[in-house]
Amino acid sequence: MDVDTMQDIPHAMDTQPSTEYDVVIVGGGMVGAAAAIGLGQLGLKVAVIEAREPQAYDPEQPLDVRVSAISVASELLLTRLGVMEQLLTMRHAPYNGLETWEMDGCLTSFTAEQVGQTHLGYFFENRLIQLSLWQQIRAMDNVDLLCPHKVSQMTRHTALQKIGITLDDGSQLITRLLVGADGANSQVRQWSGIGVTGWDYAQSAMLINIQTQTEQQSVTWQQFTPAGPRSLLPLPGNNASLVWYDDANRIKQLSQLNPLQLAEQIKQHFPSRLDPNFSVENSGSFTLTRRHAQRYYQDNLVILGDAAHTINPLAGQGVNIGFKDVDVLVAQVANAIGSGETWWEARVLKRYQQARYYDNQLMMTAMDAFYASFSNDLLPLKLLRNGALKLANIDSPIKRKVLKYALGLN
């Protein structure tokens, strides 16, 4: 991308004709595609720029290692976007319980019944969520998918109160609102000059898909160890996803093992609760980082999802808080249109930030505190957190409130 393109150009676009849109979204992943549908449902003309199209669905395909726990609040959003029914025809695993414990500590459990729900959420492969969203976009006349394409240049046109975008094939777009949904290394965020704060955690995580003799489980669980958590995420059929958090060098070492060797390491280091009759199907790993943009908007521009924040994946909240961003942005734009305001102006976008920034900050800080306290084997801290887990296991209004917050129901 041309880094010298954030200049003000007061006159018309270049001589090459430009296609005008109300909204241009850079990034067609789960969050960007959801934003495209939500804004498109308001009658706006929307374009989505994405470099890679999701692979078509085949139920015989191996399960992807990238999966997400979709909360009840995210399920409600996907229903409003018109994709949940289609999504449920593809592979998924509902879960109605969440359990966590230390190696020698007490077990804390949360159930859907405690908050009056039939389930806490669903596990889906990320690609299938994206694919369902794309299928909905393709049914909309006012939303264009520009794929495979990348942004080569962005230019601010102050007099027009618009932003120009040049694609890798030289085609030109111009928009009232540019949305950055292009991930943790967001091109839109960097071009706009919005800074970030954050750090890399000392740990990495390995995702391991296994096939077991146990049929689909209904509880996701997590055991804390001094080296990091060991988690199981239910997948459809006789499958599950294991998440192994550990020192980055240890994860790198595990990544070099063949499936039989990795299975032996899992048997040695995962709790006995894990079905011992399993085989490793595939795996992948990633580093853990925290990033939070210093702001979410400026004139004619807004960022959301991982472009605005990346969170420790400990509680599986990443895509859920991204979907919350979408929900609030669409609601604020809808309110502005309904009241006759100029919906792409900074004062409207500021309301989106006000509704999301501190909520995201709270969730990130809570996950960091949780992560830090359970990654420490000091005796006083161990006694304190065991006491906290015991309190958390008491069915009380506080417990139900915490669970509702995690599910996005507050």
Wavefront OBJ file of the C-alpha trace (Angstrom):
o trace
v 0.000 0.000 0.000
v 1.166 3.511 -0.737
v 1.891 5.001 2.695
v 1.873 8.549 1.371
v -1.771 8.640 0.408
v -3.451 10.179 3.438
v -3.284 13.577 1.805
v -6.294 15.822 1.366
v -7.463 16.138 -2.244
v -10.102 18.851 -2.396
v -11.287 18.266 -5.938
v -12.712 15.376 -7.908
v -11.319 11.871 -8.100
v -8.692 10.890 -10.648
v -9.755 10.930 -14.273
v -10.496 7.181 -14.102
v -14.202 6.654 -13.308
v -14.983 5.691 -9.712
v -17.745 3.471 -8.396
v -19.559 5.188 -5.535
v -20.635 3.351 -2.390
v -22.149 4.415 0.886
v -19.857 1.991 2.732
v -16.687 0.172 1.705
v -15.551 -2.578 4.063
v -11.971 -3.812 3.891
v -11.996 -7.409 5.093
v -14.627 -10.023 4.323
v -14.073 -12.358 7.241
v -16.727 -13.128 9.830
v -16.935 -9.621 11.301
v -16.579 -7.712 8.035
v -19.166 -9.859 6.268
v -21.609 -9.473 9.161
v -21.162 -5.688 9.048
v -21.816 -5.721 5.287
v -25.140 -7.515 5.729
v -26.245 -5.370 8.670
v -25.466 -2.096 6.877
v -26.893 -3.454 3.627
v -30.169 -4.254 5.409
v -30.452 -0.514 6.111
v -30.619 0.103 2.359
v -27.033 1.338 2.028
v -24.906 0.467 -0.994
v -21.973 -1.567 0.351
v -18.786 -3.068 -1.080
v -16.630 -5.701 0.638
v -12.984 -6.054 -0.389
v -11.446 -9.446 0.379
v -8.370 -11.253 -0.951
v -9.546 -14.852 -0.477
v -12.877 -16.545 -0.988
v -13.852 -19.146 1.635
v -13.718 -22.746 0.448
v -17.074 -24.261 -0.481
v -18.683 -26.581 2.070
v -18.524 -30.349 1.790
v -19.630 -32.392 4.839
v -16.892 -34.924 4.037
v -14.134 -32.322 4.388
v -11.789 -32.612 7.376
v -12.769 -30.281 10.199
v -10.856 -27.002 10.221
v -8.704 -26.244 13.261
v -9.987 -22.672 13.487
v -13.262 -22.832 15.415
v -15.283 -20.303 17.402
v -17.714 -20.527 20.287
v -20.730 -18.515 19.145
v -22.539 -17.043 22.143
v -26.296 -16.649 22.475
v -25.962 -12.913 21.721
v -23.983 -13.648 18.552
v -26.589 -16.248 17.592
v -29.289 -13.574 17.891
v -27.279 -11.236 15.648
v -26.722 -13.957 13.033
v -30.440 -14.695 13.128
v -31.262 -11.037 12.458
v -28.773 -11.063 9.600
v -30.628 -14.013 8.105
v -27.797 -16.543 8.232
v -28.356 -18.658 11.343
v -30.835 -21.042 9.743
v -28.437 -21.780 6.885
v -25.488 -22.050 9.264
v -27.242 -24.711 11.325
v -27.528 -26.920 8.232
v -23.731 -27.222 8.269
v -21.459 -28.846 10.834
v -21.847 -27.521 14.362
v -21.859 -28.603 17.995
v -24.148 -27.021 20.611
v -22.918 -26.900 24.187
v -24.856 -26.349 27.389
v -22.135 -26.465 30.019
v -18.784 -24.886 30.839
v -16.428 -26.295 33.465
v -13.068 -25.110 34.745
v -10.714 -26.347 37.444
v -7.121 -26.435 38.629
v -5.018 -29.599 38.717
v -5.564 -29.941 42.473
v -8.372 -27.446 42.950
v -12.150 -27.376 42.931
v -14.311 -27.556 39.843
v -16.520 -24.631 38.819
v -19.358 -25.244 36.398
v -21.796 -23.054 34.517
v -24.908 -24.388 32.812
v -27.424 -22.982 30.379
v -30.249 -23.693 32.806
v -28.769 -21.203 35.292
v -29.616 -18.346 32.922
v -32.815 -19.809 31.510
v -31.302 -20.880 28.181
v -31.430 -24.193 26.341
v -27.742 -23.867 25.405
v -24.782 -21.575 26.011
v -23.837 -21.433 22.356
v -22.511 -23.361 19.384
v -19.083 -24.318 18.135
v -18.621 -23.686 14.417
v -15.636 -23.747 12.130
v -14.770 -20.126 11.330
v -14.887 -20.804 7.604
v -18.481 -22.037 7.787
v -19.600 -18.879 9.591
v -17.905 -16.787 6.912
v -19.357 -18.953 4.145
v -22.924 -18.567 5.439
v -22.479 -14.803 5.631
v -21.153 -14.708 2.066
v -24.120 -16.729 0.824
v -26.413 -14.110 2.335
v -24.397 -11.248 0.813
v -24.678 -12.822 -2.631
v -28.458 -12.740 -2.275
v -28.405 -8.958 -1.677
v -28.566 -6.601 -4.668
v -26.999 -3.664 -2.817
v -23.887 -5.425 -1.447
v -20.946 -6.228 -3.749
v -18.204 -8.746 -2.962
v -14.961 -7.598 -4.573
v -12.850 -10.750 -4.401
v -10.069 -11.596 -4.938
v -8.867 -8.042 -4.484
v -6.562 -6.037 -2.247
v -6.340 -2.333 -1.486
v -3.324 -0.676 -3.081
v -4.077 2.935 -2.086
v -6.419 5.001 0.074
v -6.958 8.753 -0.248
v -8.944 11.177 1.873
v -11.076 13.725 -0.040
v -11.848 16.360 2.563
v -13.975 18.659 0.394
v -16.153 15.736 -0.653
v -16.186 14.259 2.871
v -15.345 10.909 1.290
v -12.495 8.410 1.047
v -11.149 7.022 -2.209
v -9.849 3.467 -2.558
v -7.734 2.073 -5.379
v -7.729 -1.703 -5.808
v -4.883 -3.878 -6.996
v -6.347 -3.980 -10.517
v -6.444 -0.174 -10.695
v -10.200 0.185 -10.258
v -11.393 3.107 -8.144
v -14.015 3.270 -5.407
v -15.232 6.238 -3.402
v -17.196 6.001 -0.170
v -18.786 8.003 2.604
v -17.684 5.459 5.223
v -14.608 3.236 5.151
v -14.805 0.293 7.559
v -11.652 -1.531 8.633
v -12.500 -5.155 9.428
v -9.173 -6.400 8.152
v -7.724 -8.107 11.210
v -5.083 -7.475 13.823
v -2.602 -5.989 11.326
v -5.293 -3.757 9.854
v -4.238 -1.832 6.752
v -7.072 0.637 7.331
v -6.026 1.301 10.930
v -2.393 1.811 9.971
v -3.264 4.124 7.077
v -5.520 6.222 9.285
v -2.775 6.715 11.862
v -4.790 5.219 14.710
v -2.295 3.901 17.244
v -2.514 0.734 19.311
v -1.413 -0.319 22.768
v -0.684 -3.876 23.747
v 1.857 -6.625 24.115
v 2.690 -10.189 23.188
v 1.934 -12.769 25.846
v 4.692 -15.157 26.882
v 2.630 -18.093 25.657
v 1.379 -19.575 22.407
v -1.564 -21.886 21.809
v -1.901 -25.061 19.784
v -5.215 -26.145 18.283
v -5.538 -29.905 17.842
v -8.487 -31.657 16.234
v -8.968 -35.185 17.516
v -11.312 -38.046 16.746
v -12.550 -39.918 19.805
v -14.687 -42.900 20.713
v -16.872 -40.538 22.756
v -19.830 -39.128 20.868
v -20.352 -35.387 20.633
v -19.929 -33.810 24.048
v -22.168 -31.069 25.431
v -19.689 -29.482 27.857
v -16.601 -27.444 27.074
v -13.967 -27.682 29.811
v -10.667 -26.143 30.798
v -8.054 -27.276 33.296
v -5.502 -24.763 34.528
v -1.883 -25.805 35.014
v 1.160 -23.692 35.903
v 2.302 -24.037 32.274
v -1.064 -22.875 30.908
v -4.632 -24.112 30.368
v -5.644 -27.376 28.692
v -9.059 -27.094 27.033
v -11.583 -29.194 25.146
v -14.079 -27.709 22.708
v -16.893 -29.987 21.471
v -17.082 -30.585 17.726
v -19.750 -32.478 15.766
v -19.722 -36.274 15.681
v -16.928 -38.171 17.413
v -14.654 -35.143 17.314
v -13.268 -32.479 19.612
v -10.832 -29.594 19.473
v -8.088 -29.449 22.084
v -6.384 -26.184 22.948
v -2.920 -26.457 24.512
v -1.525 -23.218 25.968
v 2.148 -23.269 26.854
v 5.507 -21.557 26.528
v 6.120 -20.491 22.923
v 9.161 -22.772 22.605
v 7.175 -25.711 23.941
v 4.389 -25.118 21.406
v 6.978 -24.872 18.635
v 8.398 -28.221 19.752
v 4.937 -29.822 19.811
v 4.217 -28.484 16.327
v 7.107 -30.522 14.947
v 5.764 -33.876 16.212
v 3.907 -36.348 14.034
v 0.285 -37.227 14.988
v 1.240 -40.343 16.980
v 3.942 -38.502 18.940
v 1.599 -35.568 19.602
v -1.117 -37.951 20.830
v 1.329 -39.387 23.376
v 2.174 -35.913 24.652
v -1.520 -35.109 24.970
v -2.128 -38.255 27.020
v 0.700 -37.262 29.379
v -0.322 -33.619 29.847
v -4.117 -33.431 29.476
v -6.476 -34.410 32.313
v -7.674 -38.002 32.612
v -11.159 -36.747 31.792
v -10.105 -36.757 28.142
v -11.172 -39.916 26.293
v -7.864 -41.869 26.013
v -8.996 -43.540 22.786
v -8.400 -40.753 20.308
v -6.356 -39.986 17.233
v -4.897 -36.659 16.175
v -6.421 -35.494 12.893
v -4.773 -32.102 12.311
v -3.322 -29.182 14.249
v -2.102 -25.601 14.067
v -0.647 -22.996 16.410
v -0.636 -19.250 16.959
v 0.974 -16.711 19.283
v -1.088 -14.887 21.908
v -1.208 -11.109 21.624
v -3.174 -8.245 23.072
v -3.840 -5.152 20.986
v -6.292 -2.310 21.566
v -6.670 0.625 19.211
v -6.476 4.026 20.858
v -9.740 4.957 19.170
v -12.243 3.263 16.886
v -13.133 6.084 14.485
v -12.214 9.280 12.712
v -13.955 11.260 9.961
v -15.588 8.863 7.467
v -13.760 5.876 8.959
v -14.387 3.237 11.600
v -12.650 0.022 12.698
v -14.124 -3.038 14.361
v -13.319 -6.624 15.314
v -9.651 -7.613 15.441
v -8.712 -4.372 13.679
v -9.799 -2.606 16.884
v -8.901 -5.212 19.507
v -7.352 -8.636 19.932
v -8.010 -10.453 23.179
v -6.556 -13.428 24.999
v -8.629 -16.356 23.609
v -8.961 -17.904 27.075
v -12.745 -17.517 27.221
v -13.425 -17.712 23.501
v -14.721 -14.129 23.315
v -12.785 -12.887 20.254
v -15.392 -13.162 17.497
v -18.233 -12.528 19.947
v -16.983 -9.078 20.901
v -16.388 -8.432 17.195
v -20.023 -9.297 16.513
v -21.009 -6.944 19.363
v -19.107 -4.197 17.517
v -21.141 -4.951 14.392
v -24.405 -4.934 16.309
v -23.714 -1.542 17.888
v -22.349 0.077 14.704
v -25.383 -0.997 12.676
v -27.731 0.197 15.438
v -26.042 3.611 15.636
v -26.145 4.076 11.863
v -29.809 2.969 11.806
v -30.689 5.438 14.595
v -28.923 8.254 12.745
v -30.717 7.497 9.473
v -34.036 7.310 11.309
v -33.509 10.694 12.949
v -32.292 12.406 9.776
v -28.683 12.773 10.876
v -25.685 12.489 8.583
v -24.943 8.894 9.546
v -21.304 8.792 8.391
v -20.201 11.816 10.429
v -17.828 11.581 13.378
v -20.499 12.373 15.993
v -22.429 9.227 15.017
v -19.295 7.084 14.883
v -18.300 8.440 18.282
v -21.451 6.906 19.769
v -20.342 3.520 18.467
v -16.990 3.972 20.193
v -18.614 5.124 23.430
v -20.806 2.027 23.475
v -18.012 -0.430 22.743
v -14.613 0.863 23.865
v -14.875 0.473 27.627
v -16.891 -2.727 27.372
v -14.117 -4.231 25.252
v -11.492 -2.839 27.630
v -13.283 -4.436 30.582
v -13.424 -7.838 28.874
v -9.741 -7.643 27.874
v -8.656 -6.646 31.371
v -10.748 -9.398 32.967
v -9.180 -12.005 30.672
v -5.697 -10.682 31.441
v -6.313 -10.851 35.202
v -7.717 -14.356 34.865
v -4.788 -15.428 32.714
v -2.172 -13.927 35.042
v -3.650 -15.329 38.249
v -3.999 -18.868 36.922
v -0.540 -18.885 35.325
v 1.088 -18.379 38.714
v 1.867 -21.135 41.225
v 2.507 -18.919 44.271
v 0.746 -20.473 47.282
v -1.104 -17.322 48.535
v -2.421 -16.634 45.036
v -3.347 -20.287 44.615
v -5.373 -20.235 47.839
v -7.047 -17.000 46.789
v -8.113 -18.264 43.362
v -9.287 -21.601 44.763
v -11.482 -19.631 47.142
v -12.731 -17.548 44.219
v -13.562 -20.689 42.235
v -15.486 -22.113 45.192
v -17.493 -18.904 45.449
v -18.051 -18.918 41.698
v -19.478 -22.426 41.883
v -22.274 -21.344 44.229
v -25.449 -20.800 42.217
v -26.146 -17.156 43.016
v -27.407 -13.977 41.328
v -23.772 -12.852 40.920
v -22.849 -16.087 39.146
v -25.829 -15.775 36.832
v -24.975 -12.127 36.126
v -21.379 -13.044 35.207
v -22.592 -15.823 32.927
v -25.118 -13.528 31.231
v -22.381 -10.951 30.648
v -20.128 -13.606 29.085
v -22.998 -14.678 26.830
v -23.667 -11.073 25.821
v -27.161 -11.163 27.303
v -26.757 -8.035 29.453
l 1 2 3 4 5 6 7 8 9 10 11 12 13 14 15 16 17 18 19 20 21 22 23 24 25 26 27 28 29 30 31 32 33 34 35 36 37 38 39 40 41 42 43 44 45 46 47 48 49 50 51 52 53 54 55 56 57 58 59 60 61 62 63 64 65 66 67 68 69 70 71 72 73 74 75 76 77 78 79 80 81 82 83 84 85 86 87 88 89 90 91 92 93 94 95 96 97 98 99 100 101 102 103 104 105 106 107 108 109 110 111 112 113 114 115 116 117 118 119 120 121 122 123 124 125 126 127 128 129 130 131 132 133 134 135 136 137 138 139 140 141 142 143 144 145 146 147 148 149 150 151 152 153 154 155 156 157 158 159 160 161 162 163 164 165 166 167 168 169 170 171 172 173 174 175 176 177 178 179 180 181 182 183 184 185 186 187 188 189 190 191 192 193 194 195 196 197 198 199 200 201 202 203 204 205 206 207 208 209 210 211 212 213 214 215 216 217 218 219 220 221 222 223 224 225 226 227 228 229 230 231 232 233 234 235 236 237 238 239 240 241 242 243 244 245 246 247 248 249 250 251 252 253 254 255 256 257 258 259 260 261 262 263 264 265 266 267 268 269 270 271 272 273 274 275 276 277 278 279 280 281 282 283 284 285 286 287 288 289 290 291 292 293 294 295 296 297 298 299 300 301 302 303 304 305 306 307 308 309 310 311 312 313 314 315 316 317 318 319 320 321 322 323 324 325 326 327 328 329 330 331 332 333 334 335 336 337 338 339 340 341 342 343 344 345 346 347 348 349 350 351 352 353 354 355 356 357 358 359 360 361 362 363 364 365 366 367 368 369 370 371 372 373 374 375 376 377 378 379 380 381 382 383 384 385 386 387 388 389 390 391 392 393 394 395 396 397 398 399 400 401 402 403 404 405 406 407 408 409 410
